[in-house]
Amino acid sequence: PYRPAPTAGLLTRRRATLGPAVLTYDEPLHLRRGRGVWLTGADGRRYLDAYNNVPVVGHSHPAVAAAVAAQLRLLDTNSRYLHEAAVELGERLLATTGGGFDRVLLVNSGSEANDVARRIASFVTGSRAAAVTAYAYHGVTQATTDLSPESWPAGTAVPDVTLVPPPGAGDPAAALPERLGAAFVDPTFTSDGILGPAPAYLLALQDATRAAGGLFVADEVQAGFGRTGAHLWSYAACGARPDLVTLGKPMGNGFPVAAVLGRSEHVDAFIDETDYFSTFGGNQAAAVAALAVLRVLEEEGLVAHAAGVGGELRRLLDELAAEHDGVAAVRSWGLLAGVELHPGGRPAAAVAEACRQRGVLIGVTGPRRDVLKLRPPLVLRSEDAELLVAVLAEAL
Ligand code: PMP
């Protein structure tokens, strides 16, 4: 088996080779194994993972690992052939939407899904103009970086991209231009500070987008696959009816696979005219990974579980807020929770570092970087939630 070098040497080699890559914590984590909500470091230490929305059904889920391993032994190549897995995946995904969609494009990352969604919207409407929330993140390609003010250097303005206020900060419709190709929105507003659910906001933005001739795109890369505990898809829990939906991160529980859900009236001409094709998108291993995730979510009842344990987590966080002056607000939806800290108190990044020292992994988000982001795999148990909040209290 592959045996990595000791941690100190590995960091030096990584910097020398991969450059100053983002490694989440001051003292980077060197991980060897994961199972459920637990990670094991190279030093043998265990960490409770409350940061990660990729392993939605839990790290190294045996059913996903077995499905992918079996497929890799049989066939794994490009996606230009007939194969059952991609078709079955498409059918299953469409069935989860209750008839709102009839086309699925399988791709490799959330960025690629949003990039393709933007191309489809431009193709259909003839307009590249787009709207996003003020501190949104939608991806890493050129076209999706243009949709990601979180990534823009200070003072940047992108032609054709309008920033709308997030929920609670103003009327999004009032900010829109007369003509629009698309509006992209993460219904949980993760980068804007974790602000969902906001159904009235979402419907107002959807209506205004359509009135401006644009397509309404729900980015479920963060929110999807049951995280909110309300539905597999957070837009559906809000009663929205987007034109396109993008899926990613948790879709393969760590295996790269992502998707765009759309309707034939928009998608088919785009595919025909552009000869649209993705080499790895939904190839055999990717498709069986995503099928296994959908199966496990259903078999283990993880959407309902996210609602139940998410409610327990919320009660514990509300108690924490009552006891700690440093907490300004608690917001949550299922197993996505934000703990906003008061300015002038301990910075959120320092609290996240202190949690990591105590073996619990959380993140930081929001335009002022003052919101603790809790986003564990959906298999979190009550006792894990208790441990998480107890450690958070110490860190605060
Ligand atoms: N959309 C949202 C809402 C995201 O959070 C992310 C990733 N953080 C992306 C898109 C891009 O996904 P990926 O990194 O897989 O390209």
Boltz pocket constraint, residues with backbone or C-beta under 6 A from the ligand:
constraints:
  - pocket:
      binder: B
      contacts: [[A, 108], [A, 109], [A, 110], [A, 111], [A, 112], [A, 114], [A, 137], [A, 138], [A, 139], [A, 140], [A, 186], [A, 190], [A, 219], [A, 221], [A, 222], [A, 248], [A, 249]]
      max_distance: 6.0
